[in-house]
Each structure stands twice: as structure tokens, then as C-alpha cells.
């Protein structure tokens, strides 16, 4: 019975070949497929539940069923005509990394169980931290499942920095109500994080934006002053480098000044826009990020690796330990005489997969220059799209150097149903996928160049 899971070497080789052939067929011909599925919930549920797991299928039959289901019932984000959210086509390096990780299955909780994997991630944290301008002597970080976890980590670190006894007593040990600040365009994972740590979303001050969709700095200053006068305790300021909706970049240098003046932890959510640090033409738009206390950066966005691969980076070497350090009797002590850090004492997660390999292997194959070329290429396609939209009479409503266009018909901007109606027709055609996003109260068509094959 113990061999049932493994099968024989020849059987495994046959199944691997079959699976790779199916995946290659999809990968090579993604552009020939409809971008979006026909959404029939009952049909999908019937498809999923047609087997009761009493009579097993052959491995080939099982693989065929799963790939067929995913092919028929999914929005194909790897499609070059997917112009949606930040869901790129995964590059081959990242795909291979996930296959390797699943097979070797390194346990990332304890350094001694996966020292090579742990040091790969440590190296990447140092390398990206240095790219963002952090001092290598004081920088630190950890890989996370996604930007939501990285933003949660930022909130926890900020709380432990501002309130040294927070790890022991939590919110019940706080004399004053902690409050944090972010743009109205910021990612809503911030609100979820505030709820998760017990602050509640009422502690989140959502600051209005200016005409460029950037945080309104005078309003921010007024809000901080009002909170201080009310006896609340401001502790965290979050800037965004590339908002999800319009790609706006907050004035990071100005926010750094404000954070310094009010003794706030300054976090930059650069989940999408952080990749600009790899392109010399875009890098100046991130000026001020080097002054942040922490950064969220998602490699599974513009670096085109499979979901999910996020990094939390910080310029405070000791803060992750202060926030997450814990001792147990049951965790391995094999490396007790070495000066190392066990990842489970450094992160929200405990047991987890080797997230960093998909970034490491992709960089080994493509290098920094390969990524620079891809980022510059997508930016150029985005600039071309914006130019053609203007030439064809569309009104561009957002202002960003990133390849995101929010646009509307200037003659129908006062008709709220116009953009949603157009998007619905486009999505139902199954030939392309775009979304709707409101800019300054005007529903707009939103198109993002998120695929390195789009052009």
C-alpha cells in the first residue's frame, strides 16, 4: 500500500510526460482560446462533483479532467488579450520553480530543515532591499503568500514598534486609540488587516485623493492634527506606489517627511509599482521609497512569477523578531549552535512552501536585465495604448507612468451605465477582458498591460 502514492518509476515518467504535454499545449496556444468562460455555476458544480472518489481514475484521466475543467472554466489571465488586474502570464522560470518546490517540498519553518531554501530567500531579501535603497547592514524581510499578508506584517510591525508591549498585551494594553492613514485609493487589505489585529476598520483614516489620485497631503496633515487633539495615537502612514485602480503613485518623499515629523512608521505598498525600481526610466517615480520603514512588493505581479510570491521588506533589522519571535519545545534545534534565524520566528506563517524559489530561478534564467527589458516593453505598450486612445477621441482619466489606462467617452461621461455596458459586451464576447473602475466618480474602462506577450 505504501507504493500506491508513488507508483513505479516508469509510471511516474509516463504521467509526468503526459502532464507536461497537456501543459505545453495550453501554454503554447493560450492566445487561441477565449479569454473568459461562460459562467454557468450549476454546470461547473456538476463538473466538479461528478466523481464521488469511490472509484479512482487513472492518473492520466485525473490530470485530463482537471486541466480540461480549468481550461473551460476560468478567465485566462495568461492570455495576451487579458487587460485586467495585475495577473500576468507566468514565466517559465517561475513555473519550473513551483514544480521543483512541490516535488522536493522543503519545510520552511525551521532553518535547519531547509538551509539552502532559507538562504536563497535571505539573499533575495538583501538584493531587493538594496535595490529599493535600504542599507544592507540594517535591512531585513520575509517572503509572504501575497500583498495582503505583507501589509498585515507591516501593520503588526508598526504596532510593535510604536507600542513595545503590544506583543504581550495586544490592543487591551493600549491607553489611546491607535490610528493609521492611507489613501482612499489604497488597497483594501489594509482594512482587513486592521480588523484582523483587533483595531477595527474605524482606526483606518482613508484620506481623499487629489486630481492625480494621489493622497491629499493638506487633508492628511489636518486629519493627523485632529486625531492628536482628540487623544488618539497616530502610528502608521501608508503610501502606495501604483494603486490597483489607476496606478497612482503617492508623493513618497512628502509622505516620508510627514511620517518623520509625526514619528509614524512609514510603509509603502509597492505591490505592483515596486518593479519600477528595476527600470532606470521608471525608478525616479519611486523617489522617497528608500526612506520608508517597510515595503510590500509582489513578485507575482510585474515580475511574472506564479501566484503567490510577495515580499515584506524593512529597514529595521530587529522588528520582525520583536513582532513574531516565539520559542517552542517541539521545533528542531539542529542549528542551535549557529547564528541563524528560523523563519517561523520571523513571519506570520509557520509551515510554508518555498516561495522565494520562483523569484530566484527566474532571476537566474533572465537576470536583472531581462526583467528591465520586460518592464520597459510593457510600459512602452501602455504608452502606445494611451496615445491611441487620445487620438481616437477617448478621455484618459488617470495619470500614471505605469501601463494602466482608465478612459471614457467624453460625450457620455455623465452616463454611469456607459462604461459598465461596454465592458460587459467586451467580456461577453470572450475575445478580451477589461474592467470598470470609477475615477473621480466617473465609471471608466480600465485596461492594464499585464502580459509580456501583449503588444
C-alpha positions in Angstrom: 0.0 0.0 0.0 2.9 2.3 0.7 3.8 2.4 -3.0 0.3 3.4 -4.1 1.1 7.1 -3.8 4.5 6.9 -5.6 3.7 4.5 -8.4 6.6 2.9 -10.3 9.4 5.0 -11.9 8.1 4.1 -15.4 4.6 5.1 -14.4 5.7 8.4 -13.0 7.8 9.2 -16.1 4.8 8.4 -18.3 2.4 10.6 -16.2 5.0 13.4 -16.0 5.3 13.3 -19.8 1.6 13.3 -20.3 1.1 16.2 -17.9 3.9 18.3 -19.4 2.4 17.7 -22.9 -1.0 18.9 -21.7 0.5 22.0 -20.1 2.7 22.8 -23.1 -0.4 22.6 -25.3 -2.1 25.2 -23.1 1.0 27.4 -22.7 1.8 27.4 -26.4 -1.8 28.0 -27.5 -3.3 30.3 -24.8 -3.9 33.0 -27.3 -6.1 30.7 -29.4 -8.6 30.3 -26.5 -11.5 32.5 -25.5 -10.2 34.8 -22.7 -13.2 34.4 -20.4 -15.6 31.4 -19.7 -19.3 31.1 -19.9 -20.4 31.5 -16.3 -22.8 28.7 -15.5 -22.5 27.9 -11.8 -24.7 24.8 -11.9 -22.7 23.3 -14.8 -19.4 24.0 -13.1 -20.6 22.4 -9.8 -21.8 19.3 -11.7 -18.4 19.1 -13.4 -16.6 19.3 -10.1 -18.9 16.8 -8.3 -19.3 14.2 -11.0 -16.9 11.9 -9.2 -17.5 10.6 -5.6 -13.9 9.4 -5.0 -15.1 5.8 -4.5 -13.8 4.6 -7.9 -10.4 6.2 -8.6 -9.4 7.4 -12.1 -6.2 6.6 -13.7 -3.6 9.4 -13.2 -3.9 10.4 -16.8 -7.7 10.6 -16.6 -7.5 12.7 -13.5 -5.0 15.1 -15.0 -7.1 15.4 -18.1 -10.2 16.2 -16.1 -8.6 18.9 -14.0 -6.8 20.6 -17.0 -10.0 20.5 -19.0 -12.0 22.0 -16.2 -9.5 24.8 -15.6 -9.3 25.4 -19.4 -13.0 25.7 -19.8 -14.0 27.5 -16.6 -11.5 30.3 -15.9 -10.6 33.7 -17.0 -7.3 33.0 -18.8 -5.1 35.6 -17.2 -2.1 34.3 -19.2 -3.9 35.4 -22.4 -2.3 38.4 -24.3 -5.8 40.0 -24.5 -6.4 39.9 -20.8 -6.1 43.6 -19.8 -7.4 43.2 -16.3 -5.9 43.3 -12.8 -2.2 42.5 -12.1 -2.4 38.9 -13.1 0.3 38.2 -15.6 1.3 35.2 -17.7 3.7 33.2 -15.5 7.2 33.0 -17.0 8.8 29.5 -17.5 11.3 30.1 -14.7 8.6 30.6 -12.1 6.6 27.6 -13.4 9.6 25.3 -13.2 10.3 26.6 -9.6 6.8 25.6 -8.5 7.3 22.1 -9.9 10.6 21.8 -8.1 9.2 23.1 -4.9 6.2 20.8 -5.0 8.5 17.7 -5.6 11.2 18.4 -3.1 8.7 20.0 -0.6 11.2 21.9 1.6 9.8 22.7 5.1 10.5 26.4 5.6 9.6 26.7 9.2 13.0 25.7 10.6 16.3 26.9 9.0 17.9 23.5 9.7 15.3 21.6 7.7 15.8 23.7 4.6 19.0 25.8 4.9 19.5 26.2 1.2 16.0 27.4 0.7 16.2 29.7 3.7 19.4 31.3 2.5 18.0 31.8 -1.1 15.2 33.8 0.4 17.6 35.7 2.7 19.7 36.6 -0.3 16.7 37.8 -2.3 15.6 40.0 0.6 19.0 41.6 0.8 19.2 42.0 -3.0 15.7 43.6 -3.4 16.2 45.7 -0.2 19.4 47.1 -1.7 17.6 47.8 -5.0 15.0 49.9 -3.1 17.8 51.8 -1.3 17.9 50.2 2.1 21.2 49.9 3.9 22.2 46.2 3.7 23.5 46.4 7.2 20.1 47.1 8.7 17.6 45.7 6.1 15.6 42.6 6.7 12.5 41.0 5.3 10.5 37.9 4.7 8.5 36.2 1.9 4.7 36.2 2.1 1.8 34.5 0.3 0.7 37.8 -1.1 0.4 41.5 -0.7 -2.4 41.2 1.9 -0.1 39.1 4.2 2.8 41.6 3.6 0.5 44.5 4.5 -0.7 42.7 7.6 3.0 42.1 8.5 3.6 45.9 8.1 0.7 46.7 10.4 1.9 44.3 13.1 5.5 45.6 12.8 4.3 49.2 13.1 2.2 48.3 16.2 5.1 46.6 17.9 7.4 49.5 17.0 5.0 52.1 18.4 3.9 50.1 21.4 6.7 47.9 22.7 4.3 45.8 24.9 1.8 45.1 22.1 3.1 41.5 21.6 2.3 40.8 25.2 -0.9 42.7 25.9 -2.4 43.4 22.5 -4.9 46.2 22.0 -6.3 45.9 25.5 -3.0 47.2 26.8 -3.2 50.4 24.8 -4.2 53.6 26.6 -5.2 55.5 23.5 -6.8 54.5 20.2 -4.2 53.8 17.6 -5.0 55.2 14.2 -3.3 54.8 10.8 -3.5 56.7 7.5 -3.7 55.6 3.9 -5.1 57.0 0.6 -8.7 56.4 -0.4 -7.2 54.6 -3.4 -5.1 52.3 -1.1 -5.6 48.5 -1.3 -8.4 47.3 1.0 -6.2 44.6 2.5 -5.3 47.5 4.9 -8.8 47.5 6.2 -8.8 43.7 6.6 -5.5 43.8 8.4 -6.9 46.4 10.9 -9.8 44.1 11.6 -7.6 41.1 12.0 -5.3 42.6 14.6 -8.2 43.9 16.6 -8.0 47.6 15.8 -11.2 47.6 13.7 -11.5 49.4 10.4 -12.6 52.6 12.3 -8.9 53.0 13.1 -8.2 53.4 9.4 -8.2 57.0 8.2 -9.0 56.9 4.5 -7.5 60.2 3.1 -9.1 61.7 0.0 -7.1 62.0 -3.2 -6.2 64.9 -5.5 -7.0 65.1 -9.2 -4.0 62.8 -9.9 -5.4 60.2 -7.5 -2.6 60.8 -5.0 -3.1 61.2 -1.3 -4.2 64.8 -0.5 -1.3 66.0 1.7 -3.1 69.0 3.3 -6.0 66.8 4.3 -3.6 64.2 5.7 -2.0 66.8 7.9 -5.3 68.2 9.1 -6.5 64.6 9.9 -3.4 63.8 11.9 -3.7 67.1 13.9 -7.4 66.3 14.6 -6.6 62.8 15.8 -3.9 64.1 18.1 -6.2 66.7 19.5 -8.8 64.0 20.2 -6.3 62.0 22.2 -5.8 59.3 19.6 -2.3 57.9 18.8 -1.2 58.0 15.1 1.3 55.3 14.5 1.3 54.3 10.8 1.3 56.1 7.4 0.9 54.0 4.3 1.8 55.4 0.9 1.0 53.5 -2.4 3.3 53.1 -5.3 0.9 52.0 -8.1 -2.7 51.9 -6.9 -4.8 49.0 -8.1 -7.3 51.2 -9.8 -5.4 53.9 -11.6 -1.8 53.2 -11.0 -1.3 56.4 -9.0 1.9 56.9 -7.1 1.6 58.9 -3.8 4.2 61.6 -3.2 6.6 59.3 -1.3 9.1 61.9 -0.4 6.5 64.2 1.1 4.9 61.3 3.0 8.3 60.4 4.4 8.7 64.0 5.6 5.3 63.8 7.3 6.0 60.5 8.8 9.3 61.7 10.2 7.7 64.9 11.6 4.9 62.9 13.4 7.0 59.9 14.4 5.0 57.5 12.3 6.0 54.2 10.8 6.1 54.8 7.0 5.1 51.8 4.9 5.0 51.8 1.1 2.6 49.4 -0.6 4.6 48.9 -3.8 2.9 45.5 -4.5 2.6 46.4 -8.2 4.7 49.5 -8.8 7.8 48.3 -6.9 9.0 46.6 -10.1 9.7 50.1 -11.4 12.9 50.0 -9.3 14.4 47.7 -11.9 13.9 50.1 -14.8 16.1 53.3 -14.8 13.4 55.2 -16.7 10.8 54.4 -14.1 12.9 54.4 -11.0 12.7 58.2 -10.3 8.9 57.8 -9.8 9.7 55.8 -6.6 11.8 58.6 -5.1 11.4 58.5 -1.3 10.8 54.8 -1.0 14.3 54.4 0.3 13.2 56.4 3.4 10.4 54.0 4.2 10.4 51.8 7.2 8.9 48.9 5.2 7.8 47.9 1.7 5.3 45.4 0.3 6.4 44.1 -3.1 4.6 41.4 -5.1 6.8 39.4 -7.5 3.7 37.7 -8.8 2.6 40.9 -10.4 5.1 42.7 -12.7 7.8 40.0 -12.2 5.5 37.5 -13.8 6.0 34.5 -11.5 3.1 32.2 -10.4 0.8 33.2 -7.5 1.6 33.9 -4.8 5.0 35.5 -4.2 5.2 38.6 -2.1 8.0 40.2 -0.1 7.8 42.3 3.1 11.0 44.4 3.3 12.0 46.6 6.2 14.9 48.9 7.1 14.7 47.7 10.8 16.7 44.6 11.3 15.1 43.6 14.6 11.5 44.4 14.1 10.4 41.1 12.6 11.9 39.2 15.6 10.3 41.6 18.0 7.0 41.0 16.3 7.0 37.3 15.7 9.7 35.7 17.9 8.5 32.7 19.9 10.0 29.6 21.5 8.8 26.0 21.4 9.9 22.6 22.7 8.9 20.7 19.6 10.6 22.7 16.8 14.0 21.3 15.6 17.1 22.5 17.4 19.7 21.1 14.9 21.2 24.5 14.2 21.2 25.7 17.8 24.9 26.5 17.7 24.7 28.5 14.6 23.8 32.2 14.2 20.7 31.8 12.1 17.1 32.8 12.2 14.3 30.2 12.0 11.7 31.5 9.5 8.8 30.6 11.8 10.1 33.2 14.3 10.2 35.8 11.6 6.8 35.6 9.9 3.0 35.4 10.1 3.3 31.9 8.7 4.7 28.8 10.3 5.0 25.8 7.9 5.0 27.1 4.4 6.2 26.4 0.9 9.5 27.7 -0.7 8.0 30.9 -2.0 11.3 32.5 -3.0 12.4 29.9 -5.5 10.2 31.1 -8.3 11.9 34.5 -8.0 15.4 33.1 -7.6 15.1 30.7 -10.5 13.5 33.3 -12.8 16.4 35.7 -11.9 19.0 33.0 -12.6 17.5 32.5 -16.0 16.6 36.0 -17.1 18.7 38.3 -14.9 18.1 41.9 -13.8 18.4 43.0 -17.4 15.8 40.5 -18.6 13.3 42.0 -16.2 14.3 45.5 -17.1 13.6 44.8 -20.8 10.2 43.3 -20.0 9.1 46.1 -17.7 10.3 48.7 -20.2 8.5 46.9 -23.0 5.2 46.7 -21.2 5.5 50.4 -20.3 6.0 51.2 -23.9 2.9 49.2 -25.0 1.0 51.1 -22.3 2.2 54.4 -23.6 1.1 53.4 -27.1 -2.3 52.4 -25.9 -2.8 55.8 -24.1 -1.7 57.7 -27.2 -4.0 55.8 -29.5 -6.9 56.2 -27.1 -6.3 60.0 -27.2 -6.1 60.0 -31.0 -9.4 58.2 -31.2 -11.2 60.7 -29.0 -11.3 58.8 -25.7 -10.7 60.8 -22.5 -7.9 59.4 -20.3 -8.9 59.9 -16.6 -5.8 58.7 -14.7 -2.2 59.9 -14.6 0.5 57.3 -14.2 3.7 56.3 -15.9 2.7 52.7 -15.5 0.8 50.8 -18.3 -2.7 51.4 -16.9 -5.3 53.3 -18.8 -8.6 54.5 -17.2 -10.7 56.0 -20.0 -14.2 57.1 -21.0 -16.1 58.6 -23.9 -16.1 62.3 -23.1 -19.5 62.7 -24.6 -21.0 60.0 -22.4 -19.1 60.5 -19.1 -22.3 61.7 -17.4 -24.0 58.4 -18.2 -23.0 56.0 -15.4 -24.2 52.9 -17.4 -22.0 53.6 -20.4 -18.6 52.1 -19.3 -20.1 49.1 -17.5 -22.3 48.4 -20.6 -19.2 48.5 -22.9 -17.2 46.3 -20.5 -20.0 43.8 -20.3 -20.1 43.5 -24.1 -16.4 43.1 -24.3 -16.2 40.4 -21.6 -19.2 38.5 -23.0 -17.5 38.5 -26.4 -14.9 36.3 -24.8 -12.3 37.9 -27.1 -10.8 40.2 -24.4 -11.1 41.1 -20.8 -11.1 44.6 -19.2 -12.7 46.0 -16.1 -14.6 49.1 -14.9 -13.1 51.5 -12.4 -14.5 54.8 -11.1 -12.2 57.8 -11.3 -13.4 61.0 -9.6 -16.8 59.5 -9.6 -16.8 58.7 -13.3 -17.1 55.0 -14.3 -14.2 54.3 -16.7 -13.0 51.4 -18.8 -9.8 50.2 -17.2 -7.1 48.4 -19.3 -3.7 47.3 -17.9 -0.8 45.8 -19.8 0.0 42.9 -17.6 1.2 40.3 -20.0 4.7 40.3 -21.5 3.3 38.9 -24.8 0.8 41.7 -25.2 1.9 44.1 -28.0 
